[in-house]
Amino acid sequence: MPKLLAFDTSTEHLSVAVRNGDALFVHTGAGGAQSSTTLIPLIQQLLADAGLTLQALDAIAFGRGPGSFTGLRTACSVAQGLGFGAGVRLLPIDTLHAVAEEARERSGVRRVVALLDARMDQVYAAEYDFDADACAGSEPRLLAPEEVHVPEGWALAGNAFGAYGDRLPSAAARLEVLPTASALLRLAPSMIAAGRLVAPADAWPLYVRDKVAQTTEERMRIRNATTS
């Protein structure tokens, strides 16, 4: 079992985990704007709890996106800094893949449409079939809630139900989950075996969206559409 550090700051929750053999050390708490100041101290504490140094790690996994732009930049920059300093390679993992893995671990589902609230009346979405390939999924997409398609027998998982529940497919099972560092750790071994490790200089966030706010006209158009 590789010695791994993993963290995700793509949502309003901060998740950090360290694996040293069979021992797992996990922290989950408030994220958002706090992540940039609390992430490194938490990493240092968990590594100390696990009896590991950064140099002893086999890899550093992080949630590369999609998600909060600030959160993605925080995760990637911290991973790069630690990787450069310790000479450790990085494993960028899609946050939607972590959502699907968390749903699989909690509920045993094998085919998942993973969703994250993208704000601005949209969701990030991707499909993962763990019976076909645990390392692979569709490319993350930016969709209106009504555009989400769920094949028969698949589950919906993520954090978009509170905002868009009545606009998402109603026939599918729904699992309220977030991307977690523990999910990243579970995905990491097979991804490492598949050659997914990269040098710190080659790790980048995955934004999917290319803007962070709607224009006034766009907000008005959406408001009028939802109230008409």
C-alpha positions as a LaTeX table, in Angstrom:
\begin{tabular}{lrrr}
\hline
Residue & $x$ (\AA) & $y$ (\AA) & $z$ (\AA) \\
\hline
Met1 & 0.00 & 0.00 & 0.00 \\
Pro2 & 1.60 & 3.32 & $-1.05$ \\
Lys3 & 2.16 & 6.11 & 1.46 \\
Leu4 & $-0.15$ & 8.89 & 0.32 \\
Leu5 & $-1.36$ & 12.37 & 1.17 \\
Ala6 & $-4.65$ & 13.56 & $-0.36$ \\
Phe7 & $-6.75$ & 16.71 & $-0.05$ \\
Asp8 & $-9.74$ & 18.39 & $-1.65$ \\
Thr9 & $-10.77$ & 22.05 & $-1.34$ \\
Ser10 & $-13.18$ & 22.23 & $-4.29$ \\
Thr11 & $-16.33$ & 22.82 & $-2.20$ \\
Glu12 & $-17.23$ & 24.59 & 1.05 \\
His13 & $-15.80$ & 21.58 & 2.89 \\
Leu14 & $-12.09$ & 20.91 & 3.41 \\
Ser15 & $-11.00$ & 17.27 & 3.38 \\
Val16 & $-7.48$ & 15.97 & 4.10 \\
Ala17 & $-6.27$ & 12.41 & 4.56 \\
Val18 & $-2.99$ & 10.52 & 4.95 \\
Arg19 & $-2.47$ & 6.79 & 4.48 \\
Asn20 & 0.52 & 4.98 & 5.95 \\
Gly21 & 0.10 & 1.28 & 5.25 \\
Asp22 & $-3.20$ & 0.18 & 6.79 \\
Ala23 & $-3.42$ & 3.30 & 8.98 \\
Leu24 & $-5.67$ & 6.13 & 7.80 \\
Phe25 & $-5.73$ & 9.65 & 9.26 \\
Val26 & $-8.55$ & 11.97 & 8.18 \\
His27 & $-9.72$ & 15.52 & 8.80 \\
Thr28 & $-12.94$ & 17.03 & 7.44 \\
Gly29 & $-14.09$ & 20.53 & 8.26 \\
Ala30 & $-15.08$ & 23.95 & 7.00 \\
Gly31 & $-13.37$ & 24.99 & 3.80 \\
Gly32 & $-14.08$ & 27.89 & 1.49 \\
Ala33 & $-11.98$ & 30.96 & 2.18 \\
Gln34 & $-10.44$ & 29.28 & 5.24 \\
Ser35 & $-8.75$ & 26.58 & 3.17 \\
Ser36 & $-5.81$ & 28.72 & 2.11 \\
Thr37 & $-4.80$ & 29.33 & 5.73 \\
Thr38 & $-5.70$ & 25.99 & 7.34 \\
Leu39 & $-4.71$ & 23.43 & 4.70 \\
Ile40 & $-0.94$ & 23.34 & 5.26 \\
Pro41 & $-1.13$ & 23.19 & 9.09 \\
Leu42 & $-3.65$ & 20.34 & 8.80 \\
Ile43 & $-1.38$ & 18.48 & 6.40 \\
Gln44 & 1.54 & 18.89 & 8.80 \\
Gln45 & $-0.55$ & 17.61 & 11.71 \\
Leu46 & $-1.87$ & 14.55 & 9.87 \\
Leu47 & 1.61 & 13.65 & 8.60 \\
Ala48 & 2.90 & 13.89 & 12.17 \\
Asp49 & 0.02 & 11.72 & 13.40 \\
Ala50 & 0.88 & 9.16 & 10.71 \\
Gly51 & 4.59 & 9.26 & 11.54 \\
Leu52 & 5.49 & 10.37 & 8.01 \\
Thr53 & 7.51 & 13.13 & 6.41 \\
Leu54 & 6.67 & 14.66 & 3.05 \\
Gln55 & 9.79 & 13.05 & 1.58 \\
Ala56 & 8.52 & 9.59 & 2.62 \\
Leu57 & 5.34 & 9.92 & 0.54 \\
Asp58 & 4.91 & 7.96 & $-2.67$ \\
Ala59 & 2.53 & 10.57 & $-4.09$ \\
Ile60 & 0.33 & 13.57 & $-3.27$ \\
Ala61 & $-3.23$ & 13.34 & $-4.62$ \\
Phe62 & $-5.49$ & 16.37 & $-4.90$ \\
Gly63 & $-8.93$ & 17.21 & $-6.26$ \\
Arg64 & $-8.15$ & 19.12 & $-9.45$ \\
Gly65 & $-11.71$ & 20.20 & $-10.24$ \\
Pro66 & $-14.19$ & 21.19 & $-11.31$ \\
Gly67 & $-15.36$ & 23.22 & $-8.35$ \\
Ser68 & $-14.70$ & 26.53 & $-6.64$ \\
Phe69 & $-12.07$ & 28.40 & $-8.64$ \\
Thr70 & $-10.34$ & 29.65 & $-5.49$ \\
Gly71 & $-10.47$ & 26.18 & $-3.94$ \\
Leu72 & $-8.98$ & 24.54 & $-7.02$ \\
Arg73 & $-6.13$ & 27.05 & $-7.16$ \\
Thr74 & $-5.47$ & 26.49 & $-3.46$ \\
Ala75 & $-5.30$ & 22.70 & $-3.82$ \\
Cys76 & $-3.12$ & 22.78 & $-6.92$ \\
Ser77 & $-0.69$ & 25.40 & $-5.62$ \\
Val78 & $-0.25$ & 23.64 & $-2.28$ \\
Ala79 & 0.25 & 20.28 & $-4.02$ \\
Gln80 & 2.82 & 21.82 & $-6.37$ \\
Gly81 & 4.68 & 23.53 & $-3.56$ \\
Leu82 & 4.84 & 20.38 & $-1.46$ \\
Gly83 & 5.75 & 18.26 & $-4.47$ \\
Phe84 & 8.57 & 20.54 & $-5.58$ \\
Gly85 & 9.93 & 20.88 & $-2.07$ \\
Ala86 & 9.85 & 17.18 & $-1.22$ \\
Gly87 & 10.59 & 15.74 & $-4.65$ \\
Val88 & 7.24 & 13.89 & $-4.71$ \\
Arg89 & 5.07 & 13.38 & $-7.79$ \\
Leu90 & 1.44 & 14.44 & $-7.89$ \\
Leu91 & $-1.81$ & 12.70 & $-8.74$ \\
Pro92 & $-4.50$ & 15.16 & $-9.93$ \\
Ile93 & $-7.95$ & 13.51 & $-9.71$ \\
Asp94 & $-11.26$ & 14.86 & $-11.01$ \\
Thr95 & $-13.50$ & 15.96 & $-8.14$ \\
Leu96 & $-16.51$ & 14.36 & $-9.85$ \\
His97 & $-14.64$ & 11.04 & $-9.83$ \\
Ala98 & $-14.20$ & 11.46 & $-6.08$ \\
Val99 & $-17.95$ & 12.13 & $-5.76$ \\
Ala100 & $-18.73$ & 8.92 & $-7.64$ \\
Glu101 & $-16.23$ & 6.93 & $-5.55$ \\
Glu102 & $-17.70$ & 8.27 & $-2.31$ \\
Ala103 & $-21.18$ & 7.22 & $-3.50$ \\
Arg104 & $-19.86$ & 3.76 & $-4.42$ \\
Glu105 & $-18.19$ & 3.34 & $-1.02$ \\
Arg106 & $-21.23$ & 4.46 & 0.97 \\
Ser107 & $-24.04$ & 2.83 & $-0.98$ \\
Gly108 & $-22.53$ & 0.15 & $-3.19$ \\
Val109 & $-23.70$ & 1.76 & $-6.43$ \\
Arg110 & $-21.57$ & 0.87 & $-9.46$ \\
Arg111 & $-22.85$ & 3.31 & $-12.09$ \\
Val112 & $-22.97$ & 6.95 & $-11.06$ \\
Val113 & $-23.79$ & 10.29 & $-12.63$ \\
Ala114 & $-21.78$ & 12.64 & $-10.41$ \\
Leu115 & $-22.93$ & 16.24 & $-9.96$ \\
Leu116 & $-21.51$ & 19.31 & $-8.27$ \\
Asp117 & $-23.31$ & 22.63 & $-7.94$ \\
Ala118 & $-21.58$ & 25.00 & $-10.37$ \\
Arg119 & $-23.70$ & 27.98 & $-9.24$ \\
Met120 & $-24.99$ & 30.35 & $-11.92$ \\
Asp121 & $-27.93$ & 27.95 & $-12.54$ \\
Gln122 & $-25.68$ & 25.12 & $-13.73$ \\
Val123 & $-24.08$ & 21.87 & $-12.58$ \\
Tyr124 & $-20.87$ & 20.05 & $-13.32$ \\
Ala125 & $-21.60$ & 16.48 & $-14.41$ \\
Ala126 & $-19.77$ & 13.30 & $-15.43$ \\
Glu127 & $-20.56$ & 9.58 & $-15.63$ \\
Tyr128 & $-18.57$ & 6.77 & $-13.98$ \\
Asp129 & $-19.08$ & 3.04 & $-14.48$ \\
Phe130 & $-16.98$ & 1.16 & $-11.94$ \\
Asp131 & $-17.76$ & $-2.17$ & $-13.60$ \\
Ala132 & $-16.19$ & $-0.95$ & $-16.84$ \\
Asp133 & $-13.09$ & 0.90 & $-15.60$ \\
Ala134 & $-12.49$ & 2.20 & $-12.08$ \\
Cys135 & $-9.96$ & 4.72 & $-13.44$ \\
Ala136 & $-12.09$ & 6.20 & $-16.21$ \\
Gly137 & $-15.16$ & 8.35 & $-16.65$ \\
Ser138 & $-16.66$ & 10.80 & $-19.09$ \\
Glu139 & $-15.22$ & 14.28 & $-19.46$ \\
Pro140 & $-16.74$ & 16.71 & $-16.91$ \\
Arg141 & $-19.33$ & 18.97 & $-18.50$ \\
Leu142 & $-21.16$ & 22.16 & $-17.56$ \\
Leu143 & $-24.94$ & 21.70 & $-17.91$ \\
Ala144 & $-28.26$ & 23.22 & $-16.99$ \\
Pro145 & $-29.98$ & 20.94 & $-14.45$ \\
Glu146 & $-32.60$ & 19.99 & $-17.05$ \\
Glu147 & $-29.85$ & 18.76 & $-19.39$ \\
Val148 & $-28.63$ & 16.07 & $-16.99$ \\
His149 & $-29.37$ & 12.59 & $-18.35$ \\
Val150 & $-29.34$ & 9.53 & $-16.10$ \\
Pro151 & $-29.36$ & 6.11 & $-17.82$ \\
Glu152 & $-31.72$ & 3.53 & $-16.39$ \\
Gly153 & $-30.24$ & 1.82 & $-13.37$ \\
Trp154 & $-27.71$ & 4.57 & $-12.65$ \\
Ala155 & $-27.63$ & 6.73 & $-9.51$ \\
Leu156 & $-27.26$ & 10.49 & $-9.10$ \\
Ala157 & $-24.69$ & 11.62 & $-6.55$ \\
Gly158 & $-23.35$ & 14.98 & $-5.44$ \\
Asn159 & $-24.32$ & 18.23 & $-3.75$ \\
Ala160 & $-26.71$ & 19.79 & $-6.29$ \\
Phe161 & $-30.02$ & 18.49 & $-4.97$ \\
Gly162 & $-30.73$ & 21.31 & $-2.54$ \\
Ala163 & $-30.37$ & 23.94 & $-5.25$ \\
Tyr164 & $-31.80$ & 22.09 & $-8.27$ \\
Gly165 & $-33.60$ & 19.02 & $-6.92$ \\
Asp166 & $-36.91$ & 19.55 & $-8.73$ \\
Arg167 & $-35.10$ & 20.25 & $-12.02$ \\
Leu168 & $-33.01$ & 17.08 & $-12.00$ \\
Pro169 & $-34.16$ & 13.63 & $-13.20$ \\
Ser170 & $-36.59$ & 12.27 & $-10.61$ \\
Ala171 & $-36.46$ & 8.55 & $-11.41$ \\
Ala172 & $-32.86$ & 7.96 & $-10.33$ \\
Ala173 & $-31.66$ & 7.18 & $-6.82$ \\
Arg174 & $-30.12$ & 10.27 & $-5.20$ \\
Leu175 & $-27.07$ & 10.23 & $-2.94$ \\
Glu176 & $-25.97$ & 13.41 & $-1.17$ \\
Val177 & $-22.17$ & 13.19 & $-1.10$ \\
Leu178 & $-19.12$ & 15.42 & $-1.50$ \\
Pro179 & $-15.65$ & 14.76 & $-2.90$ \\
Thr180 & $-13.48$ & 13.58 & $-0.01$ \\
Ala181 & $-9.78$ & 12.99 & 0.54 \\
Ser182 & $-10.61$ & 9.41 & 1.56 \\
Ala183 & $-12.20$ & 8.86 & $-1.85$ \\
Leu184 & $-9.06$ & 10.23 & $-3.50$ \\
Leu185 & $-6.96$ & 7.75 & $-1.49$ \\
Arg186 & $-9.15$ & 4.83 & $-2.59$ \\
Leu187 & $-8.86$ & 5.86 & $-6.25$ \\
Ala188 & $-5.13$ & 6.55 & $-6.09$ \\
Pro189 & $-3.56$ & 3.04 & $-6.21$ \\
Ser190 & $-5.21$ & 2.00 & $-9.46$ \\
Met191 & $-4.50$ & 5.40 & $-11.00$ \\
Ile192 & $-0.86$ & 5.22 & $-9.97$ \\
Ala193 & $-0.68$ & 1.75 & $-11.54$ \\
Ala194 & $-2.21$ & 3.22 & $-14.70$ \\
Gly195 & 0.59 & 5.78 & $-14.97$ \\
Arg196 & $-1.34$ & 8.89 & $-13.90$ \\
Leu197 & 1.39 & 10.44 & $-11.72$ \\
Val198 & 2.81 & 13.75 & $-12.98$ \\
Ala199 & 5.65 & 16.07 & $-12.07$ \\
Pro200 & 4.56 & 19.09 & $-9.97$ \\
Ala201 & 5.10 & 21.42 & $-12.93$ \\
Asp202 & 2.61 & 19.41 & $-14.99$ \\
Ala203 & $-0.28$ & 19.52 & $-12.49$ \\
Trp204 & $-3.09$ & 21.98 & $-13.27$ \\
Pro205 & $-6.62$ & 22.73 & $-12.04$ \\
Leu206 & $-9.58$ & 21.63 & $-14.16$ \\
Tyr207 & $-11.98$ & 24.57 & $-14.28$ \\
Val208 & $-14.46$ & 23.50 & $-17.05$ \\
Arg209 & $-16.15$ & 26.92 & $-16.81$ \\
Asp210 & $-14.30$ & 29.96 & $-18.15$ \\
Lys211 & $-16.04$ & 32.70 & $-16.15$ \\
Val212 & $-16.91$ & 33.21 & $-12.50$ \\
Ala213 & $-20.02$ & 35.39 & $-12.58$ \\
Gln214 & $-23.11$ & 36.09 & $-14.64$ \\
Thr215 & $-23.89$ & 39.40 & $-16.21$ \\
Thr216 & $-26.91$ & 41.34 & $-14.93$ \\
Glu217 & $-28.74$ & 40.47 & $-18.15$ \\
Glu218 & $-28.07$ & 36.75 & $-17.65$ \\
Arg219 & $-29.29$ & 36.87 & $-14.05$ \\
Met220 & $-32.47$ & 38.64 & $-15.08$ \\
Arg221 & $-33.14$ & 36.18 & $-17.89$ \\
Ile222 & $-32.78$ & 33.21 & $-15.53$ \\
Arg223 & $-34.96$ & 34.87 & $-12.87$ \\
Asn224 & $-37.70$ & 35.58 & $-15.39$ \\
Ala225 & $-37.54$ & 32.02 & $-16.75$ \\
Thr226 & $-37.87$ & 30.42 & $-13.32$ \\
Thr227 & $-40.77$ & 32.65 & $-12.20$ \\
Ser228 & $-42.81$ & 32.54 & $-15.43$ \\
\hline
\end{tabular}
